[in-house]
């Protein structure tokens, strides 16, 4: 797009026999200034601004700010960014589709054609978060788990099948196919996107936002993408810009090569530790340096995946020959590969030797210094060298008051016929528990590995570590080793291609023999879908209050996440997961202690079975293009169960009042073609009086549903037993459940109640203490508007859309806080809730607020971005008038608020009413 103030940058490019048009960064530099040393991530943002320049949502000043960023390495300017596409997983995707379905219903009620409501940007939803490891360690585990998954989630899946048929620009990858990030890397991502526009084929960078934090994995393919909340994702799919500050960009220089026996997982755990110590929250990280020339895309994707763990918005790798090699391997068309090379070189996005962009800050790693590592026991950034695991666990237990005996390295003893290692007989202290399981008797000790899971997109996309796990299993079997009976083993690859190449490498049977049978293609142990432990093991852990362990090839190990009974959780490479399943306990130094004994009672060490780089490379050679083409040929089709789901053939969804998973939300009830005039707030009551750093986890419903909570009562009233509650996450498509869980976090503290922790408040004027939801409904019956008052950094944490949606549904008109986290502030506006900020020097504490006050807000019809808003806080002691700051920061945001929310604005725009 071009106008008087925007540089004319449209040029042509020939690649693979096709002529493409593109917005040339070189031409832009002629008008805006040299950009040779601008980080490649910011070049991608600059191209985006050029393509959408209209002097309203994107102005010349936005582009100039990106170019001028080079002078100081930062900028305070906020820009509107429009990604090429949107990626969703089922947990976060269901409410997005519910909103689209609701918009269609609203359009129909306005007498318009509901088929006009469709995503304007391509959307892919991959069902990958619902499979659980109920069955494991046997050949039928995969089939059984998929059957259970379909039974549990039939309502949700029928709804998504309807969406797949009803909406244009919307595709669904059925369950049992893969993890969204791995499918994105292996199939969906293009690196350079194209579309037909004005009779031309326009080429531009492949960019996206996703409703999962690990969307960043695609950065390994030179695709800029990161995770956002549902409201932002819905806005992006409906053509609205994502508001963002021009970020700081931290350069991470990689040199050297990994040593023999060191894996990409060891590298990413080292990188995560370094970047957490550096401090990159909210920043872009861009990798550069000559070490990239020997770093394959699979390894890059492993590092990019864990950007949320090191705190960055993204961890980006530029396009180079390795990118083309991966695109070729995974079956992308020759014409696409030619376009990626030609476009990247023409735009200065191709990695050149000795590239040294200007960065906000830098750090460096010589990869020859990386050592075998794990991370834990509860944070991904807490790296522990393999050789230090024994001492680390002992220290952990001592800190918790559990004294562990010293151990003799290499000493063996028998546990019910199983060989355990490195622990003296004196280890059998009072915490150990006698267990009988699978016909064997043994002692379960502290440090026991009760879960060993090869899981998660982080590593299962990487053939080198997966083949290494299979080869290690083969070598272990040849030595007569086997998995300890107390270990729950599982293999959950991110795509079916992994199964193909494990079979081609001849190691699938070896993994099966050690209990690492396929349990599903999806996100399992890493998100807490590890399923139950065997009853005798679970009972022993509970009876002895044992500190046991999980070892998983995942990216997250937060407290209580993997399994509620497993207190220590360790991230590790797939081959180390297998090794710890053999050892059975983390209280070992696997660099010196044996894993067990061979058939001649000789000790077997990890080094004896660890495959060489040459062996791994030979196995990886068996990964071929035909595997990818075969598995992705029918990626959207699904199995017979998926195809047989009942799907109504209608443009407008037929809502069932009996459903406890999918309900018609009231966001568009009574909506007219024109927005209603905004009324001032008069005599509002305070629903909650909150302190500093209240996170979206505190506000948004998450985790288990308590039977005695408003949401639990709602489900029981509809005949749902607590055992079948499932989680808030699985019921995100039902606003009745979600609004009851808003502000219901067990750790939230409402200052209106002394010493009470949890989602309670005090109804005024009755003084009765009740659940926040119950109070909100009481106020609604009374016709009383509501506000929330808070301290600094309100809404920090993940971008959870229900933190804003629930706030709106509870009847909250405004939030008054000392400061806001950017995304939650934006989400509140997107749901029609006005965020106001205390004037400097004023706060709930300086005003001595108790929650008994009434709050009135004037001038909401005359709001201006960043303007002043009059607020009167009244009590029996008098009135206090404040000039608060309107935190609607841009003209676009004001338009959203004026319409009652971003979806209302988009809906009216789509039918020509806005």
Secondary structure, 3 states (H helix, E strand, C coil): CCCCCCCCCEEEEEECCEEEEEECHHHHHHHHCCCCCCCHHHHHHHHHHHHHCCCCCCCHHHHHHHHHHHHHCCCCCEEEECCCEEEEEHHHHHHHHHHHHHHHHHHHHCCCCHHHCCCCCEEEEECCCCCCCCCCCCCCHHHHHHHHHHHHCHHHHHHHHHHHHHCCCEEEECCCCECHHHHHHHHHCCCEEEEEECCEEEEEECEEEECCHHHHHHHHHCCEEEECCHHHHHHHHCCCCEEEECCCEEEEEEECCCCCCCCHHHHHHHHHHHHHHHCCCCCEEEEECHHHHHCCHHHHHHHHHCHHHHCCCEEEECECHHHHHHHHHCCCCHHHHHHHHHHHHHCCCECCCCCCCCCCEEEEEEHHHCCCEEECCCCCCCEEEHHHHHHHHHHHHHHCCCCCCCCCCCCEEEECCEEEECCCHHHCCCCCEEEEECCEEEEECCCEEEEEEECCHHHHCCHHHHHHHHHHHHHHHHCCCCCCCCCEEEECCCEHHHHHHHHHCCCHHHHHHCCCCECCCCCCHHHCCCCCCCHHHHHHHHHHCCCCEEEECCCCCCCCCCCCCCCEEEECCHHHHHHHHHHCECCCCCCCCCCEECCCCCEECHHHHCCCHHHHHHHHCCCCHHHHHHHHCCCCCCCHHHHCCCCCCCCCCCCCCCCCCCCCCHHHCCCCCCCCCCCCEEEEEEEEECCCCCEHHHHCCCCECCCCCHHHHHHHHCCCCHHHCCECHHHCCCHHHHHHHCCCCCCCCCCCCCCCCCCEEECCCCCCEEEHHHHHHHHHHHCCCEEEECCCCECECCCCHHHHHHHHHCCEEEEEECCECHHHHHHHHHCCCEEEECCCCCCCCCCCCCCCCEEEEECHHHCCCCCEEEEEEEECCEEEEEEEEECCCCHHHHHHHHCCCHHHHHHHHHCCCC
